[in-house]
Amino acid sequence: MTTATPPAHPPASTAPSVADRLASIEKRLDGLKPADKDRWDKFEKMSGALWAVVTFLVSVLVTGRIETALKERELHLENVKDMQEIMVQFHTANDQAAMSSALALGAHGRYAAVPLIQELQAGIVGHRPAAEAGLRAAAAIDHDVVCQQLSGVVGNRTRLYQFEVHESATRLLADLECVRAIDALARYKDRLRGATPATAPFTGVNFQASPNDPALADLDRVRTQAQAALTALQSVKDSTDSGTLWQRWFGGS
C-alpha cells in the first residue's frame, strides 16, 4: 500500500510588502534631508561671510569719505587763518606790495580764488593787476577750481560784481585756457549782445552812484573782452581736438 505524500507548502512570496515599501521610501527621504540641509547651511555660511565683507567695504568707503571731508575742512580752516593777515596787508598795500601779497595768497590755491575775486571787486586802483596775478598763481595749483570760480562770475545775473571783475574774469578764462567755460562764455556773449547799461549783468565801479549802471564804453569793453576770450578758448579746444584725432589715427605722441 502506497503512502500518500503530504502536499508541499507553497513558496513564500518574494515581493516586498506595502509596509516594507513605505519604510524603504522613508529611509531614502531621510537620506536626502541631510544633503539638503548641508547645502542650506553652506549657503547661510557663505551669505553671512559675504554680508560681512560687503559691510566692511561699505564702512571703509564711508569712513574714508568722512575722514577726507574732515581733513578738507581742517585744511580749509588752516588756509583761512594763514590768509587773514595777508588779505589785510593786500587790501591796504601800495601797488608794489600788493603784488607780493597777491602772489602769497595765490600760493594757497583754491582757497585764494574767492578772496582775490573780492579784491577785484573792491576796485582799488593799482590792485587789479596784482589780483589777476594772484589768480593765475592759484590756478597753477588748482586750475579747475579757479576756472569754476571765474565762470561763476560771468554766469552771475544779479549784478553781484562791477564791470572790472567781469572784464578780468573773461580775460583770465582765456589766459588760463579754461576750455570747460566755453559754453558759459557763449551764453554770456549772447546776453551782452542786447544789453544796455541798465540791463547789463554788472554795475559800474562807482559804488556810491544810484542807480549804479556801467558806462556804455565799459559795457563795450566787456563785450570785446568776452568775444576775444571765447575766440581764444575755441581755438584751444579745436587744437586739442585735432591733436586727439591725430593720436587716434596715426598713434602720434
Backbone torsions as a table, in degrees:
resi	resn	phi	psi	omega
1	MET	NA	130.2	-176.6
2	THR	-87.9	134.1	179.8
3	THR	-86.8	132.8	-178.4
4	ALA	-72.5	134.6	179.0
5	THR	-81.5	127.6	-179.6
6	PRO	-63.4	143.9	-179.2
7	PRO	-61.7	140.1	179.9
8	ALA	-75.5	147.9	177.9
9	HIS	-69.5	140.0	178.2
10	PRO	-64.7	142.7	-178.7
11	PRO	-62.4	142.3	-179.8
12	ALA	-65.0	141.7	-179.6
13	SER	-68.5	134.7	179.6
14	THR	-91.6	-7.8	179.8
15	ALA	-71.7	134.8	179.8
16	PRO	-67.9	147.0	179.2
17	SER	-75.6	168.8	179.1
18	VAL	-62.3	-39.0	-179.6
19	ALA	-64.3	-39.4	178.8
20	ASP	-65.5	-39.7	179.3
21	ARG	-63.5	-44.2	178.8
22	LEU	-62.2	-40.4	178.8
23	ALA	-63.7	-38.9	179.4
24	SER	-66.3	-41.6	179.6
25	ILE	-64.1	-44.2	179.0
26	GLU	-61.5	-37.8	179.3
27	LYS	-64.1	-41.4	179.1
28	ARG	-65.5	-41.5	178.3
29	LEU	-62.7	-40.3	177.4
30	ASP	-62.3	-34.2	179.0
31	GLY	-69.6	-27.1	179.3
32	LEU	-80.4	-30.7	-175.9
33	LYS	-57.7	-47.2	-179.4
34	PRO	-60.2	-36.2	-180.0
35	ALA	-64.7	-45.9	177.9
36	ASP	-62.2	-40.2	-179.8
37	LYS	-66.1	-38.4	178.3
38	ASP	-62.9	-42.0	178.8
39	ARG	-62.7	-43.5	179.8
40	TRP	-63.8	-41.2	178.4
41	ASP	-63.0	-41.9	178.5
42	LYS	-63.2	-40.6	179.0
43	PHE	-63.8	-42.9	179.2
44	GLU	-61.6	-41.9	179.7
45	LYS	-65.4	-43.2	-179.7
46	MET	-66.4	-42.9	-179.9
47	SER	-65.3	-36.7	177.3
48	GLY	-64.1	-43.1	178.8
49	ALA	-66.4	-41.2	179.3
50	LEU	-63.7	-42.9	178.6
51	TRP	-62.1	-38.5	178.7
52	ALA	-64.2	-40.9	178.7
53	VAL	-64.8	-45.8	179.9
54	VAL	-61.3	-44.1	179.0
55	THR	-61.0	-40.9	179.3
56	PHE	-63.8	-45.4	-178.8
57	LEU	-64.6	-41.4	178.5
58	VAL	-63.5	-43.4	-180.0
59	SER	-63.8	-38.7	177.6
60	VAL	-64.0	-43.8	-179.5
61	LEU	-63.1	-48.5	-178.6
62	VAL	-65.1	-44.0	179.1
63	THR	-61.9	-41.2	179.1
64	GLY	-62.4	-41.0	-179.8
65	ARG	-68.1	-39.7	178.9
66	ILE	-64.6	-44.1	179.2
67	GLU	-63.5	-39.7	178.4
68	THR	-64.1	-42.8	179.4
69	ALA	-63.8	-40.9	179.3
70	LEU	-66.3	-41.1	178.1
71	LYS	-64.7	-40.5	178.4
72	GLU	-63.0	-41.8	178.7
73	ARG	-64.6	-42.9	179.4
74	GLU	-64.1	-41.5	178.8
75	LEU	-65.2	-38.6	178.4
76	HIS	-61.4	-45.6	-179.6
77	LEU	-64.4	-39.0	178.6
78	GLU	-64.2	-41.3	179.2
79	ASN	-66.6	-38.6	178.5
80	VAL	-62.6	-43.3	178.6
81	LYS	-62.7	-42.3	179.6
82	ASP	-65.6	-33.2	-174.5
83	MET	-84.4	-18.1	-174.3
84	GLN	-55.5	-51.7	-177.7
85	GLU	-66.6	-38.1	179.6
86	ILE	-64.2	-39.8	-179.6
87	MET	-65.0	-38.8	177.2
88	VAL	-64.2	-44.0	179.4
89	GLN	-64.1	-41.1	-179.3
90	PHE	-61.5	-45.4	-174.4
91	HIS	-64.9	-30.1	-176.8
92	THR	-105.8	4.1	-173.7
93	ALA	-80.5	159.0	170.1
94	ASN	-77.9	178.7	-172.7
95	ASP	-60.2	-42.1	-177.7
96	GLN	-69.3	-45.2	179.5
97	ALA	-68.4	-29.1	180.0
98	ALA	-62.6	-37.2	179.4
99	MET	-63.6	-42.9	178.9
100	SER	-63.3	-43.3	179.9
101	SER	-64.8	-40.3	-179.0
102	ALA	-64.4	-41.9	179.0
103	LEU	-67.7	-35.2	176.1
104	ALA	-65.0	-38.4	175.6
105	LEU	-66.1	-42.9	-178.7
106	GLY	-60.2	-25.5	178.8
107	ALA	-65.2	-13.8	178.0
108	HIS	-88.3	5.0	173.9
109	GLY	63.4	-131.6	-173.8
110	ARG	-56.4	-30.9	-176.9
111	TYR	-71.2	-17.2	-178.3
112	ALA	-91.0	-12.6	-173.1
113	ALA	-59.6	-52.0	-177.3
114	VAL	-65.7	-47.3	177.2
115	PRO	-57.9	-37.7	-179.5
116	LEU	-70.7	-37.1	175.5
117	ILE	-64.8	-38.6	177.5
118	GLN	-67.0	-30.8	176.2
119	GLU	-68.4	-35.7	172.2
120	LEU	-61.8	-41.3	-179.1
121	GLN	-62.8	-30.2	-179.5
122	ALA	-63.7	-24.7	175.3
123	GLY	67.0	28.1	179.7
124	ILE	-74.0	126.3	-178.3
125	VAL	-61.3	130.9	179.2
126	GLY	90.7	-14.9	-179.9
127	HIS	-90.8	-15.9	-176.2
128	ARG	-62.7	-48.3	177.3
129	PRO	-60.4	-35.2	179.6
130	ALA	-66.9	-43.9	-179.8
131	ALA	-63.3	-40.4	178.0
132	GLU	-64.7	-40.3	177.7
133	ALA	-63.7	-38.9	177.7
134	GLY	-63.7	-39.1	178.3
135	LEU	-67.6	-35.5	175.6
136	ARG	-64.9	-40.3	178.7
137	ALA	-65.3	-40.5	178.3
138	ALA	-64.3	-37.6	-179.9
139	ALA	-67.5	-26.7	176.8
140	ALA	-65.2	-21.6	-179.9
141	ILE	-99.3	-47.8	-177.5
142	ASP	-129.5	72.9	-173.3
143	HIS	-57.1	-52.5	-174.0
144	ASP	-63.4	-38.9	-178.9
145	VAL	-66.5	-44.5	179.3
146	VAL	-63.5	-42.5	177.0
147	CYS	-59.8	-40.0	179.9
148	GLN	-64.7	-41.1	178.9
149	GLN	-65.1	-41.0	179.1
150	LEU	-68.3	-36.3	175.5
151	SER	-63.3	-33.8	177.4
152	GLY	-64.5	-30.6	178.0
153	VAL	-65.3	-51.1	-177.7
154	VAL	-72.2	-19.4	178.5
155	GLY	-86.2	-9.2	-178.4
156	ASN	-73.6	135.7	-178.3
157	ARG	-114.9	7.4	-173.1
158	THR	-106.1	15.4	-179.3
159	ARG	58.1	39.7	180.0
160	LEU	-69.9	-29.1	-174.7
161	TYR	-120.8	155.9	174.7
162	GLN	-84.6	167.4	-167.0
163	PHE	-63.3	-29.2	-179.8
164	GLU	-64.9	-33.2	178.0
165	VAL	-66.0	-42.3	178.2
166	HIS	-64.5	-42.6	-179.6
167	GLU	-64.4	-43.3	178.4
168	SER	-66.0	-40.0	-178.6
169	ALA	-62.2	-45.4	-179.6
170	THR	-65.8	-38.4	178.7
171	ARG	-64.7	-42.6	-178.7
172	LEU	-69.1	-35.3	177.3
173	LEU	-58.4	-37.3	177.8
174	ALA	-75.4	-45.4	-177.3
175	ASP	-61.5	-36.7	-177.1
176	LEU	-88.2	-0.1	179.9
177	GLU	55.3	51.7	177.9
178	CYS	-81.1	76.5	-172.8
179	VAL	-61.9	-30.4	-179.8
180	ARG	-68.1	-11.8	-179.1
181	ALA	-89.3	2.9	-176.2
182	ILE	-58.3	-47.5	-179.0
183	ASP	-62.6	-42.3	179.3
184	ALA	-63.7	-40.1	178.9
185	LEU	-68.2	-37.6	178.8
186	ALA	-62.9	-43.7	177.8
187	ARG	-65.1	-38.9	179.9
188	TYR	-63.4	-45.3	179.3
189	LYS	-61.0	-41.9	178.7
190	ASP	-64.3	-37.1	179.9
191	ARG	-68.1	-35.2	-179.8
192	LEU	-74.9	-23.8	-174.4
193	ARG	-57.6	-45.2	-177.9
194	GLY	-100.6	10.9	-176.3
195	ALA	-78.6	153.2	172.4
196	THR	-119.3	169.0	177.1
197	PRO	-53.8	-31.4	-178.9
198	ALA	-78.9	-23.7	-177.5
199	THR	-111.6	4.8	179.7
200	ALA	-62.3	148.9	-179.1
201	PRO	-79.8	18.0	178.7
202	PHE	-147.7	165.9	-179.7
203	THR	-102.5	179.7	171.0
204	GLY	-82.9	175.7	-178.9
205	VAL	-79.3	-25.5	-178.1
206	ASN	-73.4	97.3	-173.7
207	PHE	-72.2	-15.0	-178.1
208	GLN	-87.1	-16.0	-176.6
209	ALA	-73.1	147.5	178.2
210	SER	-145.8	116.6	-3.1
211	PRO	-72.3	148.3	-174.1
212	ASN	-98.0	70.4	179.2
213	ASP	-86.5	147.4	176.5
214	PRO	-71.4	155.9	173.9
215	ALA	-70.0	154.4	179.9
216	LEU	-60.0	-36.5	178.2
217	ALA	-63.9	-36.7	178.6
218	ASP	-68.8	-39.0	176.6
219	LEU	-61.7	-42.2	178.4
220	ASP	-64.3	-35.5	177.9
221	ARG	-61.9	-44.6	-179.3
222	VAL	-67.9	-39.0	176.5
223	ARG	-57.6	-47.9	-178.1
224	THR	-62.0	-43.3	-179.0
225	GLN	-67.1	-38.3	179.0
226	ALA	-63.9	-42.5	178.9
227	GLN	-64.8	-42.7	179.5
228	ALA	-63.6	-40.8	-179.9
229	ALA	-65.6	-42.8	-179.3
230	LEU	-64.3	-42.1	178.6
231	THR	-62.0	-43.5	-179.2
232	ALA	-65.0	-43.5	-179.0
233	LEU	-67.9	-37.8	178.8
234	GLN	-64.9	-36.2	176.8
235	SER	-64.7	-41.0	177.6
236	VAL	-63.0	-43.8	-179.9
237	LYS	-63.7	-44.2	179.9
238	ASP	-62.4	-39.9	179.4
239	SER	-65.5	-40.9	178.6
240	THR	-64.9	-43.8	179.4
241	ASP	-63.0	-39.8	179.3
242	SER	-64.5	-40.8	178.1
243	GLY	-64.1	-37.8	178.5
244	THR	-65.6	-42.3	178.1
245	LEU	-64.5	-39.2	178.3
246	TRP	-60.7	-42.6	179.0
247	GLN	-64.4	-40.1	-179.0
248	ARG	-66.9	-40.4	-174.8
249	TRP	-79.9	-42.2	-170.9
250	PHE	-117.1	-3.3	178.5
251	GLY	68.7	28.1	178.9
252	GLY	-72.8	161.5	-179.8
253	SER	-90.0	NA	NA
